[in-house]
């Protein structure tokens, strides 16, 4: 069984769309006033944003944080599934192990409910404020109007798509010329390979970045939090889940084990604060894992061959002429 076939059997795809209102608006009046106050040369642009909801702007930001928490959880527990290059937009489908689908869906539902509750509690207060037309809070910012309550409410939403299997191109089920079908299948599998390698790279980068944070916090940090240890376990689980469902890379599994053994196994942040030995072991482990993951990230990428490579039929496909 190829790596791609293994991944198809072990992962699903999930997409979550989150919408929220921007409580801030650009104001030329405020920008001009700020430029004068700060004595900024007129050739230097000043763009000032002000809260369009007056004193309730901060309250709406709190609502937004609840909606943002949905995306944060999604990104912390799934991996990108895209062939976008570095620096390009990578939002869209997320890769998730089949075994974690119920858990992740349940948590997303919980976070979505919390976000909707926060919005529902905010809206009556904003309606009262909006109907009072109390523009005193906006001062002399005459070019910013408070949005109507229905406009604010309509901007919010959390849409969780039903989990989908990784798409597989079934050439044998389509009436296409053999060469064209084989060419399409090959290119489809090459795209899947790139997407899966991208997900693995993302897991590696995320874990490496956190190991660098662990090292820095345990050597220089003044305030240590339990999340430092919890997030280490999350990254170890992401690494293990990715490679076990894909290529079973023993190097990654070994590094994931080291994270769990030397960092994730620390049950209390007080153990790190009060024990030099525990802290030093964790720092050494973080350095070792970071270097190992960095080496893996820098190594040449292996592209798994398409499962149908041995049976490819060529000679009658114009696909290369069209898209290459």
VOTORSE-630978 format. One line per 4 residues: their letters; for each residue x negated, y negated, z negated of N, C-alpha, C. Coordinates in pm, whole numbers, plus 50000, padded with zeros to 5 digits. Atoms other than C-alpha are relative to their C-alpha. Last residue first. Example, Ala and Ser with C-alpha at 12.3 -4.5 7.8 and 13.67 -1.06 7.14 Angstrom:
SA = 50082,50119,50006,48633,50106,49286,50077,49891,49927  49911,50119,50000,48770,50450,49220,49910,49880,50000
//
This chain:
XXXX = 50141,50016,50035,49771,47739,51828,49943,49874,50065  50020,50060,50132,50151,47720,51829,49854,49981,49963  49902,50098,50042,50271,47779,52186,49961,49929,49871  50004,50115,49910,49976,47954,52348,50093,49888,49952
XXXX = 50125,50072,50021,49942,48182,52046,49992,49876,50087  49993,50076,50122,50309,48279,52068,49873,49915,49976  50038,50136,49964,50299,48381,52432,49994,49913,49875  49956,50106,50091,50298,48752,52341,49947,49866,50046
XXXX = 49882,50065,49942,50286,49022,52610,50054,49890,49909  50000,50010,49854,49939,49173,52567,50119,49928,50058  50027,50132,49947,49923,49306,52216,50016,49999,50151  49994,49989,49855,50060,49596,52016,49982,49861,50056
XXXX = 49968,50119,49922,49958,49607,51653,49997,50031,50149  49901,49968,49897,49974,49952,51495,50037,49880,50086  50039,49884,49920,49661,49949,51283,50094,50028,50116  50114,50028,49913,49723,49594,51162,49965,50117,50091
XXXX = 49976,49936,49870,50073,49671,51034,49883,49986,50095  49972,49858,50017,49991,49610,50668,50014,50071,50133  49857,49967,49992,49834,49279,50760,50021,50151,49990  49955,49971,49863,49472,49249,50645,50147,50033,50000
XXXX = 49955,49863,49979,49416,49089,50306,50049,50020,50143  49866,49999,49942,49230,48756,50333,50043,50144,50026  49975,49879,49923,48935,48745,50096,50143,49998,50048  49868,49938,50014,48838,48398,49984,50010,50122,50090
XXXX = 49927,49989,49873,48473,48305,49951,50130,50077,49981  50039,49887,49916,48378,48237,49588,50079,50002,50130  50097,50044,49899,48422,47888,49442,49961,50112,50096  49938,50102,49915,48742,47969,49253,49908,49959,50114
XXXX = 49900,49935,49916,48590,48291,49121,50063,49900,50097  50072,49920,49901,48283,48108,48996,50097,50069,50095  50059,50092,49904,48501,47850,48824,49926,50073,50110  49893,50041,49911,48704,48128,48664,49950,49901,50105
XXXX = 49959,49886,49919,48390,48282,48520,50108,49964,50100  50104,49974,49900,48253,47948,48406,50041,50114,50092  50003,50111,49907,48578,47854,48234,49897,50023,50110  49886,49986,49909,48611,48198,48079,49999,49889,50104
XXXX = 50021,49882,49916,48262,48185,47931,50111,50015,50103  50109,50028,49905,48300,47830,47803,49982,50116,50097  49949,50099,49905,48641,47907,47646,49894,49967,50105  49909,49930,49908,48500,48224,47487,50053,49903,50106
XXXX = 50081,49915,49911,48208,48035,47339,50086,50071,50102  50072,50088,49909,48442,47769,47201,49917,50081,50098  49903,50050,49903,48675,48031,47052,49933,49910,50103  49965,49889,49910,48387,48211,46885,50096,49952,50110
XXXX = 50113,49976,49911,48256,47880,46746,50029,50114,50098  50007,50109,49901,48597,47788,46604,49888,50026,50102  49886,49984,49909,48642,48122,46433,49993,49896,50111  50021,49878,49923,48292,48104,46282,50111,50021,50103
XXXX = 50098,50029,49895,48332,47743,46173,49979,50121,50089  50103,49896,49984,48646,47832,45984,49908,49966,50116  50068,49969,50125,48876,47565,45839,49889,50104,50012  50044,50119,50074,49008,47385,46144,49909,50036,49884
XXXX = 50100,50069,49919,49020,47694,46365,49943,49881,49922  50116,49911,49995,49197,47900,46102,49886,49936,50078  50080,50022,50121,49426,47604,46039,49877,50089,49998  50099,50102,49966,49543,47629,46401,49913,49968,49880
XXXX = 49971,50131,50056,49712,47950,46299,49891,49902,50038  49858,50014,50037,49744,48294,46455,50037,49863,49946  50006,50084,50120,49417,48305,46644,50142,49961,49962  49978,49918,50120,49476,48595,46884,49994,49919,49871
XXXX = 49858,49975,50020,49519,48359,47180,50031,50078,49874  49929,50127,50018,49163,48233,47145,50148,50025,49968  50078,50097,50075,48913,48520,47117,50073,49867,49972  50074,49945,50113,49109,48829,47217,49936,49893,49912
XXXX = 49910,49946,50103,49373,48665,47436,49924,50044,49875  49920,50111,50054,49128,48451,47629,50088,50050,49886  50088,50077,50087,48888,48744,47666,50074,49882,49939  50015,49927,50126,49168,48963,47802,49915,49922,49901
XXXX = 49872,50017,50071,49248,48702,48066,49995,50070,49865  50001,50136,50057,48878,48698,48161,50130,49971,49925  50098,50003,50108,48875,49076,48206,49997,49863,49933  49942,49930,50114,49197,49066,48409,49905,49997,49880
XXXX = 49901,50089,50061,49048,48802,48638,50062,50065,49876  50073,50113,50057,48739,49011,48708,50096,49905,49929  50048,49967,50134,48944,49329,48751,49927,49884,49934  50139,50045,50009,49144,49180,49044,49945,50023,49859
XXXX = 50062,49931,50113,49463,49385,49046,49853,49964,49984  50120,49929,49955,49550,49249,49394,49924,50074,49890  50055,50030,49868,49909,49128,49362,49881,50088,50034  49898,49986,49898,50145,49202,49075,49949,49983,50141
XXXX = 49941,49867,50013,49868,49275,48829,50108,50023,50105  50087,49900,49937,49681,48972,48961,50056,50142,49987  50029,50024,49859,49958,48721,48901,49921,50115,50060  49881,49973,49922,50092,48860,48573,49975,49985,50149
XXXX = 49977,49855,49999,49746,48873,48422,50120,50036,50086  50107,49933,49926,49658,48517,48518,50030,50148,50014  49983,50037,49860,49995,48383,48403,49894,50069,50087  49887,49923,49948,49971,48577,48076,50023,49969,50147
XXXX = 50046,49861,49988,49626,48434,48008,50109,50088,50059  50087,49992,49882,49759,48087,48086,49945,50142,50019  49918,50016,49879,50046,48129,47841,49916,50015,50125  49932,49871,49978,49813,48264,47572,50087,49995,50125
XXXX = 50105,49906,49957,49592,47956,47608,50062,50137,50029  50018,50019,49857,49904,47739,47594,49890,50091,50055  49885,49945,49929,49988,47884,47254,49983,49989,50152  50011,49854,50001,49638,47817,47122,50114,50064,50078
XXXX = 50127,49969,49937,49629,47448,47217,49981,50151,50010  49976,49985,49856,49998,47424,47132,49872,50032,50076  49977,49859,49970,49904,47489,46769,50021,50022,50150  49861,49955,50008,49768,47136,46750,50011,50146,50042
XXXX = 49979,49872,49933,49425,46995,46675,50143,50047,49977  49870,49945,50037,49377,46630,46595,50025,50127,50081  49970,50039,50137,49022,46497,46588,50132,50060,49951  49865,50043,50035,48894,46668,46900,50017,49969,49852
XXXX = 49993,50145,50019,48523,46677,46978,50134,49952,49945  50132,50057,50030,48412,47041,46965,50008,49851,49969  50059,49930,50115,48742,47229,46943,49862,49947,49964  49924,50027,50122,48920,46976,47164,49934,50064,49877
XXXX = 50015,50141,50038,48653,46980,47434,50070,49971,49867  50138,50026,50040,48628,47359,47448,49983,49857,49949  50024,49931,50127,49005,47403,47449,49858,49970,49950  49934,50077,50105,49045,47139,47720,49976,50062,49862
XXXX = 50081,50120,50017,48787,47311,47940,50059,49912,49890  50119,49958,50075,48973,47637,47880,49905,49882,49978  49964,49991,50142,49293,47459,47984,49881,50048,49917  49980,50133,50054,49141,47346,48312,50034,50006,49851
XXXX = 50132,50063,50016,49015,47697,48379,50013,49861,49938  50067,49939,50114,49356,47850,48312,49864,49936,49976  49929,50040,50121,49534,47608,48546,49932,50054,49875  50029,50140,50030,49270,47653,48813,50067,49955,49871
XXXX = 50140,50012,50041,49290,48032,48801,49967,49857,49961  50011,49937,50132,49669,48038,48810,49859,49986,49945  49935,50090,50095,49668,47790,49098,49993,50054,49858  50090,50114,50023,49412,47999,49288,50059,49904,49897
XXXX = 50109,49950,50085,49633,48306,49244,49902,49888,49968  49944,49980,50134,49931,48114,49379,49894,50049,49903  49981,50133,50059,49725,47992,49674,50057,50009,49859  50133,50043,50044,49609,48348,49743,50009,49863,49935
XXXX = 50033,49921,50119,49975,48448,49751,49862,49964,49947  49915,50046,50110,50064,48167,49990,49966,50073,49870  50046,50133,50039,49769,48243,50217,50079,49947,49881  50128,49982,50066,49856,48613,50225,49946,49866,49950
XXXX = 49974,49947,50133,50218,48528,50300,49870,50017,49922  49943,50110,50079,50107,48310,50591,50027,50046,49858  50112,50090,50028,49883,48588,50724,50047,49882,49916  50075,49941,50111,50176,48827,50688,49878,49915,49966
XXXX = 49919,50010,50122,50395,48601,50900,49923,50054,49880  50009,50137,50048,50118,48564,51158,50082,49980,49873  50136,50026,50048,50084,48939,51191,49988,49860,49942  50019,49930,50126,50459,48995,51211,49862,49970,49941
XXXX = 49923,50070,50103,50498,48727,51478,49978,50064,49863  50066,50128,50024,50216,48879,51683,50071,49921,49891  50120,49972,50079,50357,49230,51645,49928,49870,49966  49959,49959,50134,50701,49114,51759,49879,50022,49910
XXXX = 49950,50119,50068,50549,48929,52055,50040,50033,49856  50113,50088,50029,50344,49232,52161,50042,49877,49923  50086,49944,50104,50636,49472,52129,49886,49907,49962  50112,49931,49937,50879,49258,52325,49900,50041,49892
XXXX = 50100,50090,49942,51163,49167,52090,49896,50081,50074  50024,49961,49861,51480,49349,51996,49911,49896,50066  49968,50103,49902,51457,49298,51622,49965,50049,50140  49855,50018,49998,51476,49564,51352,50044,49896,50102
XXXX = 49935,49884,49939,51124,49700,51410,50152,49983,50009  50010,50004,49854,50972,49357,51350,50079,50112,50066  49976,49862,49955,51094,49343,50991,50004,50003,50152  49957,49997,49861,50938,49017,50865,50011,50146,50046
XXXX = 50083,49909,49920,50928,49022,50487,50055,50004,50141  49951,49958,49868,51062,48739,50275,49899,50085,50075  50096,50052,49903,50954,48738,49909,50042,50049,50138  50118,49918,49975,51272,48825,49722,49904,49929,50094
XXXX = 50004,49934,49870,51500,48544,49612,49878,50091,50010  50131,49943,49965,51597,48413,49269,50009,50080,50131  50008,49858,50034,51932,48225,49280,49861,50053,50039  49961,49909,49893,51858,47853,49307,49999,50144,49951
XXXX = 50087,49883,50005,51855,47637,48996,50047,50098,50107  49951,49889,49919,52004,47293,49053,49897,50112,49999  50098,49891,50004,51954,47029,48785,50061,50117,50075  49963,49863,49968,52137,46701,48836,49884,50095,49984
XXXX = 50058,49892,50080,52140,46330,48771,50048,50138,50045  50140,49977,49962,52187,46045,49018,49940,50122,49930  50008,49923,49875,52566,46056,48999,49857,50034,50039  49962,49861,50024,52567,45950,48632,49979,50086,50124
XXXX = 50099,49935,50085,52376,45629,48705,50029,50149,49986  50121,49987,49917,52599,45533,48995,49890,50070,49921  49979,49887,49909,52911,45605,48788,49880,50022,50092  50012,49870,50067,52779,45384,48508,50015,50118,50095
XXXX = 49872,49954,50053,52730,45086,48741,49985,50138,49938  49923,49909,49913,52369,44977,48781,50130,50044,49933  49979,49871,50064,52255,44673,48579,50081,50090,50093  49864,49975,50049,52146,44397,48811,50008,50137,49934
XXXX = 49980,49861,50042,51792,44272,48858,50139,50014,49942  49992,49914,49882,51734,43952,49058,50008,50148,49966  49871,50010,49931,51821,43710,48778,50014,50094,50119  50023,49910,49887,51540,43803,48543,50130,50012,50078
XXXX = 49992,50075,49875,51595,43497,48323,49970,50085,50123  50059,50133,49998,51674,43700,48013,50021,49929,50132  50080,50013,49879,51759,44062,48085,49940,49861,50016  50119,49914,50011,51876,44125,47728,49908,49987,50121
XXXX = 50097,50070,50084,52110,43827,47752,49871,50081,49991  50125,50022,49926,52280,44002,48042,49896,49924,49917  50091,50074,50086,52552,44145,47817,49865,49984,50070  50076,50090,49912,52806,44243,48077,49903,49914,49920
XXXX = 50019,50123,50074,53026,44390,47800,49923,49897,50082  49875,50075,49995,53142,44652,48048,49991,49868,49925  49984,50053,49865,52783,44769,48093,50126,49913,50010  50098,50107,49982,52726,44809,47719,50018,49932,50135
XXXX = 49962,50112,50088,53044,45007,47669,49907,49881,50021  49878,50059,49945,52967,45223,47972,50044,49880,49917  50037,50088,49890,52611,45273,47846,50124,49934,50063  50066,50119,50055,52729,45403,47511,49964,49902,50113
XXXX = 49899,50087,50064,52974,45639,47681,49939,49872,49943  49911,50071,49909,52696,45764,47918,50107,49915,49931  50045,50134,49964,52427,45852,47663,50107,49920,50074  49998,50082,50120,52593,46149,47495,49961,49856,50030
XXXX = 49860,50016,50041,52675,46312,47829,50012,49911,49876  49937,50095,49908,52319,46251,47950,50144,49971,49957  50061,50131,50025,52167,46418,47642,50064,49893,50090  49944,50050,50125,52413,46707,47676,49946,49860,49969
XXXX = 49865,50045,49971,52317,46755,48040,50067,49943,49876  50009,50122,49919,51949,46769,47947,50139,49944,50028  50047,50108,50089,52010,47018,47666,49993,49868,50076  49890,50036,50088,52217,47237,47900,49962,49886,49907
XXXX = 49902,50073,49919,51942,47233,48161,50116,49953,49914  50053,50135,49981,51688,47330,47896,50094,49914,50084  49999,50069,50129,51897,47630,47790,49953,49855,50015  49860,50029,50031,51964,47737,48148,50012,49922,49870
XXXX = 49960,50110,49912,51593,47710,48228,50145,49958,49973  50058,50122,50055,51518,47924,47922,50036,49879,50087  49933,50032,50126,51760,48195,48034,49948,49869,49942  49867,50053,49968,51631,48188,48391,50075,49959,49873
XXXX = 50017,50135,49946,51274,48225,48265,50135,49939,50035  50050,50092,50105,51353,48523,48042,49993,49856,50051  49893,50026,50099,51566,48703,48302,49958,49898,49894  49887,50074,49946,51303,48651,48580,50109,49976,49894
XXXX = 49977,50122,50078,51001,48758,48375,50123,49923,50045  49973,49967,50140,50985,49122,48490,50032,49877,49916  49864,49948,50014,51019,49017,48855,50035,50022,49853  49991,49854,50010,50700,48813,48829,50143,50045,49976
XXXX = 49979,49952,50136,50755,48451,48935,50004,50152,49999  50020,49855,50008,50646,48252,49239,50012,50044,49855  50095,49960,50103,50784,47901,49282,49998,50152,49989  49984,49868,50061,50950,47763,49593,49890,50028,49897
XXXX = 49923,49904,49922,50929,47392,49656,50015,50130,49925  49873,49964,50062,50685,47127,49547,50075,50095,50090  49990,49857,50031,50333,47146,49683,50128,50035,49925  49885,49976,50085,50297,46813,49864,50018,50150,49977
XXXX = 49871,50008,49934,49948,46792,50011,50111,50031,49901  49967,50138,49973,49629,46708,49825,50133,49982,50069  50023,50087,50114,49497,47061,49847,50030,49856,50039  50139,50013,50041,49652,47242,50143,49990,49911,49878
XXXX = 50051,50137,49995,50014,47343,50173,49856,49998,49950  50125,49999,49924,50069,47716,50232,49946,49859,50018  50003,50092,49886,50324,47734,49954,49869,50017,50074  49999,49906,49888,50431,47952,49664,50010,49918,50127
XXXX = 49955,50052,49870,50342,47750,49355,49991,50108,50107  50113,50045,49917,50318,47946,49029,50051,49949,50134  49997,49946,49864,50569,47999,48749,49882,49943,50076  49969,49857,50005,50573,47956,48370,50017,50064,50137
XXXX = 50086,49930,50095,50413,47616,48311,50019,50152,50004  50138,50002,49951,50561,47467,48627,49905,50073,49907  50010,49925,49875,50914,47573,48533,49855,50009,50047  49993,49857,50032,50875,47453,48175,49983,50085,50125
XXXX = 50122,49964,50072,50757,47112,48292,49999,50148,49968  50108,49980,49903,51036,47094,48549,49870,50042,49931  49963,49885,49917,51304,47149,48284,49888,50030,50100  50039,49879,50072,51128,46916,48041,50034,50126,50078
XXXX = 50139,49969,49965,51157,46637,48299,49954,50128,49932  49998,49944,49865,51534,46650,48257,49859,50038,50044  49934,49869,50010,51500,46604,47881,50007,50068,50137  50099,49907,50054,51244,46327,47935,50060,50140,49984
XXXX = 50087,49952,49893,51493,46152,48160,49898,50101,49951  49922,49904,49922,51742,46130,47875,49913,50060,50110  49992,49880,50085,51475,45965,47660,50082,50109,50068  50129,49932,49986,51405,45722,47944,49997,50128,49915
XXXX = 49993,49923,49875,51775,45643,47943,49869,50073,50025  49912,49886,50023,51751,45544,47577,50011,50087,50125  50076,49899,50074,51450,45324,47648,50083,50125,49976  50099,49942,49909,51649,45136,47913,49921,50111,49932
XXXX = 49978,49855,49991,51940,45089,47671,49902,50067,50096  50047,49934,50121,51821,44743,47562,50017,50151,50004  50014,50083,50119,51856,44616,47916,49948,50078,49882  49890,49969,50091,51957,44884,48162,49988,49922,49870
XXXX = 49873,50049,49943,51749,44752,48451,50119,50030,49910  49895,49905,50031,51424,44779,48257,50135,49949,50046  49930,50027,50125,51171,44562,48434,50110,50104,49980  49876,49924,50011,50911,44634,48697,50061,49972,49863
XXXX = 49952,49974,50136,50646,44376,48784,50133,50075,50005  49871,49931,49990,50453,44374,49108,50045,50042,49861  49954,49959,50133,50174,44118,49119,50138,50062,50016  49861,49960,50020,49986,44075,49446,50028,50043,49856
XXXX = 50003,49870,50070,49656,43881,49437,50144,50042,49972  50033,49897,49900,49660,43604,49701,49995,50139,49939  49880,49966,49922,49850,43374,49462,49972,50106,50106  50008,50065,49869,49556,43385,49220,50115,50047,50087
XXXX = 50051,49916,49893,49670,43518,48883,50002,49923,50130  50083,50083,49913,49709,43262,48607,49933,50083,50109  50135,49942,50004,49839,43527,48364,49902,49922,50089  50042,49985,50139,50156,43332,48290,49856,50047,49990
XXXX = 50024,50134,50054,50193,43222,48653,49944,50009,49858  50116,50054,49929,50150,43575,48786,49964,49861,49947  50119,49936,50054,50385,43711,48520,49874,49945,50064  50022,50054,50134,50653,43457,48613,49873,50059,49938
XXXX = 50047,50138,49986,50620,43545,48981,49968,49938,49863  50135,49996,49944,50646,43916,48904,49941,49861,50012  50092,49962,50108,50944,43864,48674,49856,50003,50049  49995,50106,50100,51133,43674,48944,49899,50029,49888
XXXX = 50085,50107,49950,51020,43921,49209,49994,49885,49900  49940,50133,50007,51166,44206,49006,49900,49896,50049  50096,50107,49970,51099,44573,49066,50074,49866,50000  49987,50060,49867,51346,44802,48895,49894,49892,50018
XXXX = 50076,50122,49974,51313,45045,48604,50023,49950,50142  49945,50111,50078,51566,45298,48475,49930,49867,50025  50114,50081,50041,51485,45541,48758,50056,49880,49924  50000,50142,49964,51771,45789,48773,49872,49934,49952
XXXX = 49974,50091,50111,51727,46167,48766,49986,49856,50047  49976,50139,49959,51729,46462,49001,50026,49915,49875  49965,50086,50113,51582,46807,48945,50013,49857,50049  49997,50139,49958,51572,47081,49206,50051,49915,49885
XXXX = 49921,50086,50088,51466,47428,49095,49989,49857,50049  50010,50143,49971,51345,47697,49333,50095,49923,49909  49901,50080,50072,51267,48057,49246,49979,49854,50037  50016,50143,49979,51086,48325,49443,50116,49924,49935
XXXX = 49885,50064,49937,51049,48685,49334,49969,49852,50013  49969,50141,50020,50747,48898,49256,50132,49961,50065  50021,50044,50137,50650,49262,49201,50039,49855,49971  49930,49915,50097,50763,49458,49505,49996,49946,49858
XXXX = 49858,50001,49965,50670,49188,49756,50082,50080,49899  49941,50126,50047,50338,49147,49575,50149,49995,50028  49996,49995,50145,50249,49515,49624,50068,49875,49944  49888,49910,50036,50344,49495,49991,50014,50011,49849
XXXX = 49876,50072,49972,50115,49193,50025,50120,50086,49964  49977,50098,50106,49826,49367,49852,50133,49929,50020  50079,50122,49992,49862,49656,50095,50031,49909,49883  49915,50120,50000,50000,50000,50000,49912,49876,50000
//
